[in-house]
């Protein structure tokens, strides 16, 4: 489906406005609150010596966090991307730009995404929709990545959003093979991500089989993009569909556990979808993630107070993550991934239905 340039720009601006102003949060839970980390009353640790660093795309992060992809292709995106890239660089975390699709038709808009000067030594990731992999050869995607000096490329899956979006894709055949070709062309520098509806065990297995090394589960419990499209739709049928599927998806916590069960030690798992605090991040990492990601909270902080507020938000997440590490007796991220935990409530029911409860996950 072809969109004209004005329509694309207007849609991107509408996305930002709706995410900032409307109630677009999934009404269901991430189920992260069903992950209980055991308190260590005598941790024998010094906060100043807690090592929250980790490796990601061949570089060292000072904290296992990422500001994940938002929207792209609107004028406001340039200022926002530069500001959030600068915040990421300041705190030593990763940053991913929004969809670069618009650059194919408007190379002059590359500057909206070319933020390497604002994150000179950090992890910077490009972004493209899986649907675009059917339209453009992997070599063009590599050029897109290199054009902004990115360390890798995010490929986003958003079937639920597309089906509620008037301009969206309706055909999802051939995407797995297209991703496999891109993984080969980029020599593994590919991160496949959902966009708030979560990744399922079947998809995890398929992505593992084709050698995808980085997975962002982007589970349900955070921003619902079907809700976003419901708000912006002018078609009655799509409005109703958006309402019906407003809370569609797989809870973030289950996606994390499922991903680690299926990928074992092979993949790098990014947990996003309703991550709003360092405790959320700690729970996600203890359950199997390597990195915790967030988008809307960083956007809101930036819109409410610019770079200063966005920086304060990230600083608070890092501090509360390190607090959780002390309180569970974890001096580093590897230790945090091995702390005892108890799964209760609805998450326990999800895991029991798949037979996924181990000795340390009672």
N, C-alpha and C positions, 0 to 999 in steps of 0.2 A: 504494500500500500504506500503510495507516494504522498508526501506532505510537502507543501510549499514552505519556503523559509520563514515567512511571517507566522505560520501556524506552529512550526517547531519552537520558535522563540517564545511565542505566547504560551505554549504548553509548559515550557520550562519555568517561566515566570509564575504561572499558575501553580505549578507543583510547589515552588518555594513558598508562595503565599499561603497555600492551603496547609502545608506541613507546619508552618509557623503559627497560623491563626485558628485552625479548626481542630476539632477533636478527632484526630486520626490514629490514636493509639488503639491497638488491638484490645478488645475488652476482656479477652482471656488472659491467663497468667503465663509468664515465661516458664513457670515451675521451678525457677532458680531458688525460691524460698523453700522448696522441698528438699534442697541439698543442705544438710546440716553438717558443718565442720566442727570437730570436737575442740573445745576450748582447752588450751594448755596453760594451767594455772602457774606453772613454774617453767617458763620458756627458756631461761638461761641464754637470752639473746640481747643484743644491743641494736636499737633501731638504726643507728648510724652505720652499722655494719651489714644491714640487710641488703642482699644482692638481688635486685629485681631485673637484672639484665637478661637478655636472651638473643639468640641469633634469628634473623629473618631475612630472606632473600640475600644471604651471604654477607649481611652487615649486622653490626651489634646495636640493639636497641637498649636504652637505659631502663625502659619499662616495657612489659609485654602488652602494649596497647597500640591501637590504630584508629585514626579518624577515618571511617570508611566512606565509600563513594556516595555522593549526593547527586544532585542534578547538574547538567552542563548545558552549554549552548545558549545562555542568556547573558546579557551585559553584566548583571550583578555577579555572575559566576567568577569573573576575573578577580575582582576585589576580594570576594569571599575565599577563593582558592588560595590566593597569595597570603591572606591573613591566617588561615588555618594551617597552611604549610609552614608558616613561620612559627606558629604555636607548637606544631609537631616537632620542628627542629629544636626549638627552645627546650623541650622536655625530653627529647631523644626517643620519640615514638614515631610510628609509621603514618603515612598519609596517602590516601587514594583520591584521585580526581573523579568527577562525574563522567558520564558517557561522552566520549570524544567523537561520536558519530557525525556531528555537524561539521567537523574538519574535512571530511571527505568532499563535501560540496563547497565549503568555505574555508580554504586553507588559512585565510587571514585571521580566523578565530583561534588559531593555534595558541596565540598569546594568552587566551583565557585559561589554558591548561598548563602552559609552560612555566612551572613554578620552581624549577630546579634552583634558581638563584635564592629562593626563600627557604629551601631545605637542602643546602649544598652537599651535606654528607650523609643525610638520612635516607630512609627507604621511601621512595616515591613510586606509586603504581599508577599506570594508565587504566582505562576502562572502556569496554565496548560491550554491546548487547550480543547475546548468542545469536540472535536473528541476523545480525550483520555479518556473521561468519559464513552465512549462505550466500551473501551478496558480494563479498570481497574475498580474494584469496589470502591465505595466511601471510604472504609476503607484504601485502598492504597493511595488515595489522601490525606486523613487525615495524614497518615504517612509521606507523602511528605511535607506537611505543617509543621508538628512537627519537621521534621528532620532539618529544618533551623530556628526553634523557631519563626515561623511567627505568626502574630496576626490574619491572615485570608488568604483566597485563592482567587486569581483572576481566573476567567474562561473566556477565550477569545473566541469570535465569529469572524470568519474571512472567511466567505463563499466566498466572492469576491476574496480574495487573493488565497484561496485554489484552486479555479477553473482556475486560471491562472498559478498556480504553477505545474510544471511537476510531482512533488512528492506528490501533495496535495490530500486531501479527495474529493470525489465526491458524497458521500452519507451523507445526513444530517438528516436522520430520527432518531427519538428517543432522540434527544438532550435535549428537554424540560424535559422529564421524568428523564433523567440522572441528570440534574441540580437540579431538585426537590429532588432527593435522596441525593445529596450532601449537599443541604441546611439543610436537616434533620440530616444528619450524623455530620455535622460541627456546628450544632446548630446556624445556621444563619450567620456564619463567612465566608460569600461568597460574592464576588463582581463579577458581570457579566459585561463584557465590550466588546464593539466592538473594531475594530482596524482601524478606520479611514473612515468607510463608514456610520457610524451613526446607531442609533436604531430607529425603526419606532413605531408608536402608537400601532399597533397590537402586536408587540413583548413586548412593555411596559406592555400592559394589561396581556399578558400571564405570564410574569415574576412577575407581581404584584400578580396574582392569586396563584402562587406557593410559595409566601412569600419571594422572593429575597429582602433582605434589602438594598443592596448597588448596584448602577447601574452607570457604567461609559459609557456615551453616545458616546464618541469618534467619533464625527461627521466629515463630510467632510469639507475640507478647510486646513487641515494640510498635513501630510505625506499620500501619496496614495500608499498603498501596492500593488495595481494592477500595478502601474508604476514600483515599485521596482521589481516585478516579470517579468515585460515586459523587463526590462534591463538585467536580468540574464538568461532569457530563450534562449535556442538554437533551439527551435521548432517554425517553421514559424506560425503554427496555433495559438499557445499560445502567440507569439509576437503580432500577429494581434488582438487577443482577448484582450490582455493587453492594446493595443493602443485604442481599441474601448471603453473599460471600465476604462480608465485611470482616468477619473474624475467622476466616478460613486459614488453616495452616497447622503446622506441627510445633509444639512448644519448644522453645530454645533449649531447655535443659535436656529433654529427651534427644534432640538432634546431636548434642555434644556427646552424650554417652554412646549413641549409636555410631557416630562417626569414628570414635576411638575404638570401639569394638570391631568395626569392619576394617579400618585402615591399620590397626595395630600400631607398630612403631614407624610405619612407612611415611605417613603424611603429616603435614603441618596443619593443625586444625585451628581455625579462627572462629571464635564464638561472638556472634553479634545478634541483635534482635532483643531490645529491651534492657541492654546493659546501661545502668544509670549510676552505678557507684563502684568503688573499689571492692566492696564486699561481693557485689555481683560478679566482678571480674575474678575474684579469688575463688568463688564457688565454681565458676565456669572452668577455670584452670584445674582445680582439684578434680573435677569430673572428667577431664580429658583434653581440654583445650590447651593450645600453646600461646595463643594471643587472644585478647578480648578487644572487640571493636564497638564503636558507637558513632552515630551520625547526628540524629536529631538533637540530642542534648547539647552537642558542640555548636550546632547551628543556632539553637535558641540562645545559648550563652553569648555567641558572637552578635546576634541581632539585638540583644538586650544591652550589650556593653562593649561591643567591639573586641579587639584583640585582647584587651586586659581581662575582660570577663571570661573569654574563651580559655585564656591561659590559666586563670584561677580555677576554672572547672577541671581542667586536666590535672593541675597540681593537686586538687582535692582528691581526685580519683587515685592518683599515685600514692598519696599519703594514706588513704584508707586501705588500699591494697597492701601496703607495707604493714599497716596495723594488723590486718587479717593474717599476714604471714607470721608476725610476732606471736599473735594469739593462738596460732596453730603449731607453733614451734618449727616453722619453716624458714631456714636462713637464706634459701634461694628458690628459684622457680622450679627446679627439678624436685626439690623437697616438697614444695607445695602440691605438685602433681601426685605425690604419694601419701598425703596426709589422710588419716582415717576420716570417713564421712558416713553419714546415715541418710538414706533416701526414704522419704515418707510420702504420705498423701497420694495425689494423683500421679506424680512422677513414678512412685513405686508401682502403681497399677500399670502404667505404660511399660515399665521395665519387666515386670512379672509376665506380662502378656507375650514378651519376646524371649523370656528365660534369661534376662540379662541382669542378674544380681549375683555379685561375687561375695567372697568372705569379708572383704573390707567395705562392702556396700550393703549394709544390712537394713 
